[in-house]
Amino acid sequence: MSDFIRKDDAVLEDKNIKDISYGYRLKKTEIGTTLSTFLQKRHAQNNLHLVEISGVLWLAGWNQKEPALLNKFRVGDCILSISGQAVTRVEEALSIIETTPTGVDILVQRVPLATEYKLRRNDLSEEWGIQFRQNRIVDIIHGGIGWVAGIQPFAAEFQDQCCAWAVTEVNRKPVSVFCRSTDIISDKVQKDNKDVVLTLQPSEFVNILAESLLQNPRYEDFVART
């Protein structure tokens, strides 16, 4: 096994440790930041799938066929306000969008329930030490890169309960909330990657987003994926 380095509190420069495999939790990311996005009414109306969970509004998906929404959102964004009005219910948000004549400013907190990990291996033949089942992390091999990074398989928390982590992005590219193929996740993580960034969110939260999307007659158009 290669030498490992573990670093939790700072982003490591690859040029300084390029011959060492390592993993760590990313600190300097968009996670938890507040961002504002302006959308014309025709781009926002009927193109966002919102979910209310315990008085908080979340984004489960958006119309993937609408170019104006490209790179604007991430699955699991928290919707704070629309055009300056705080929103906690889906009906409120849709009403504001519908009654606004031109466009809306959408204020989001970027994926506040997410955690991101940067993993690096010195050789493509080296295993990450992470076992997936569908889009869930179900085990971490002791001493492997995932273990060094501090990933724990059932350490996610949602609504005061522990659950598994679901992979929602690999290298900042979305993974479908409906992903039911372990091979798809493994291929995304393993394929010619020496460096991988995993975005993880509580599986129970992701389940609620997926179940809500299924109620949308056009849900297939709203699923963020690559």
Residue pairs with C-beta under 8 A, 6 or more apart in sequence:
1 143
2 20
2 21
2 121
2 122
2 123
2 126
3 20
3 21
4 20
4 21
4 22
4 23
4 143
4 145
4 148
5 12
5 17
5 20
5 21
5 22
5 148
6 22
6 23
6 24
6 148
6 149
6 150
7 22
7 24
8 24
8 25
8 150
9 27
10 27
11 26
11 27
11 28
11 118
12 22
12 24
12 118
14 120
14 195
19 122
20 122
21 120
21 121
21 122
21 126
21 145
21 148
22 119
22 120
22 145
22 148
22 149
23 117
23 118
23 119
23 120
23 145
23 146
23 147
23 148
23 149
23 150
23 151
24 117
24 118
24 149
24 150
25 115
25 116
25 117
25 118
25 149
25 150
26 116
26 117
26 118
26 197
29 116
30 74
30 110
30 111
31 110
31 111
31 112
31 114
31 115
31 116
32 109
32 110
32 111
32 112
33 109
33 110
34 80
34 107
34 108
34 109
34 110
35 107
35 108
35 110
36 105
36 106
36 107
36 108
37 72
37 73
37 105
37 106
37 108
38 103
38 104
38 105
38 106
39 68
39 69
39 72
39 103
39 104
39 106
40 68
40 102
40 103
41 97
41 100
41 101
41 102
41 103
41 104
43 66
43 68
43 69
43 103
44 97
44 103
44 104
44 106
45 97
45 98
46 63
47 62
47 63
47 66
47 69
48 59
48 62
48 63
48 93
48 97
49 59
49 60
49 61
49 62
49 212
49 213
49 216
49 219
49 222
50 57
50 58
50 59
50 60
50 79
50 90
50 93
50 94
51 57
51 58
51 59
51 60
51 90
51 208
51 209
51 212
52 58
52 88
52 89
52 90
53 205
53 208
54 159
55 88
56 78
56 88
57 78
57 79
57 87
57 88
57 89
57 90
57 93
58 76
58 77
58 78
58 79
58 209
59 73
59 74
59 75
59 76
59 77
59 78
59 79
59 108
60 75
60 177
60 209
60 210
60 212
60 213
60 222
61 75
61 177
61 209
61 213
61 219
61 222
61 223
61 224
62 69
62 72
62 73
62 222
62 224
63 69
63 218
63 221
63 222
64 221
64 222
64 223
64 224
64 225
65 221
73 108
74 110
74 111
74 168
74 169
74 174
74 224
75 111
75 168
75 174
75 177
75 209
75 224
76 111
76 112
76 113
76 114
76 168
76 201
76 205
76 206
76 209
77 108
77 109
77 110
77 111
78 108
78 109
78 111
78 112
79 87
79 93
79 106
79 107
79 108
80 86
80 87
80 107
80 108
80 109
81 87
81 105
81 106
81 107
82 93
82 96
82 97
82 104
82 105
82 106
82 107
83 96
83 100
83 104
83 105
84 105
85 92
85 96
87 93
87 96
96 104
97 104
111 168
111 199
111 201
113 158
113 201
113 202
113 205
114 168
114 199
114 200
114 201
115 165
115 199
115 200
115 201
116 197
116 198
116 199
116 200
117 146
117 149
117 150
117 151
117 197
117 198
117 200
118 149
118 195
118 196
118 197
119 128
119 145
119 146
119 149
119 195
119 196
119 197
119 198
120 145
120 194
120 195
120 196
121 128
121 145
121 194
122 194
123 194
124 192
124 193
124 194
126 145
127 141
127 144
127 145
128 144
128 145
128 146
128 189
128 190
128 196
129 140
129 141
129 143
129 144
129 145
129 146
129 147
130 137
130 139
130 140
130 141
130 144
130 145
130 146
130 151
130 189
131 137
131 138
131 139
131 140
131 141
132 138
132 167
132 182
132 185
132 186
132 189
133 182
134 179
134 180
134 181
134 182
134 185
135 166
135 167
135 168
135 175
135 176
135 177
135 179
135 180
135 184
135 185
135 206
136 164
136 165
136 166
136 167
136 203
137 146
137 151
137 153
137 164
137 165
137 166
137 167
137 200
138 153
138 164
139 153
140 146
140 147
140 151
140 152
140 153
141 147
151 165
151 198
151 200
153 164
153 165
154 162
154 163
154 164
154 165
155 162
155 165
156 162
156 163
156 164
156 165
156 166
156 200
156 201
156 202
156 203
156 204
157 163
157 202
158 202
158 204
158 205
159 204
161 204
163 202
163 203
163 204
164 202
164 203
165 200
165 201
165 202
165 203
166 177
166 200
166 201
166 202
166 203
166 205
166 206
167 175
167 179
167 185
167 198
167 199
167 200
168 174
168 175
168 177
168 199
168 200
168 201
168 206
169 175
169 197
169 198
169 199
170 185
170 188
170 189
170 196
170 197
170 198
170 199
171 188
171 193
171 196
171 197
172 197
172 199
173 188
173 226
174 224
174 225
174 226
175 184
175 185
175 188
175 225
175 226
176 223
176 224
176 225
177 206
177 209
177 210
177 213
177 223
177 224
178 210
178 213
178 223
179 185
179 225
189 196
189 198
213 219
213 222
213 223
216 222
